[in-house]
């Protein structure tokens, strides 16, 4: 389970999403292209 801390909010990837890694490397965290990210409370 991959987790990320973005602007003080913790997120996790609920499913291995191919486009995710591309977005991280090319655009940073672009939530419009990462529908599988969910916020962890």
C-alpha positions as CSV (number, residue, x, y, z in Angstrom):
1,X,0.0,0.0,0.0
2,X,1.6,3.2,-1.1
3,X,1.0,6.3,0.9
4,X,1.7,10.0,0.2
5,X,1.6,13.1,2.2
6,X,0.3,16.1,0.2
7,X,-0.1,19.5,1.7
8,X,-0.3,18.0,5.2
9,X,-3.0,15.5,4.1
10,X,-2.3,11.8,3.9
11,X,-3.4,9.9,0.8
12,X,-3.2,6.3,-0.2
13,X,-3.5,4.4,-3.5
14,X,-6.4,1.9,-3.2
15,X,-5.6,0.3,-6.5
16,X,-2.4,0.1,-8.6
17,X,-3.3,2.7,-11.2
18,X,-1.0,2.7,-14.3
19,X,-1.5,6.4,-15.0
20,X,-0.5,7.3,-11.4
21,X,3.2,7.0,-11.8
22,X,3.2,8.8,-15.1
23,X,1.4,11.7,-13.5
24,X,3.8,11.9,-10.6
25,X,6.8,12.0,-12.9
26,X,5.4,14.3,-15.5
27,X,3.0,16.6,-13.7
28,X,3.4,16.0,-10.0
29,X,0.2,15.2,-8.1
30,X,-2.6,16.0,-10.5
31,X,-5.8,14.7,-8.9
32,X,-7.9,14.9,-12.1
33,X,-5.7,12.2,-13.5
34,X,-5.5,10.1,-10.3
35,X,-9.0,9.0,-9.5
36,X,-7.8,6.1,-7.4
37,X,-6.3,8.3,-4.7
38,X,-8.3,8.6,-1.5
39,X,-7.7,10.7,1.6
40,X,-6.9,9.0,4.8
41,X,-8.3,10.5,7.9
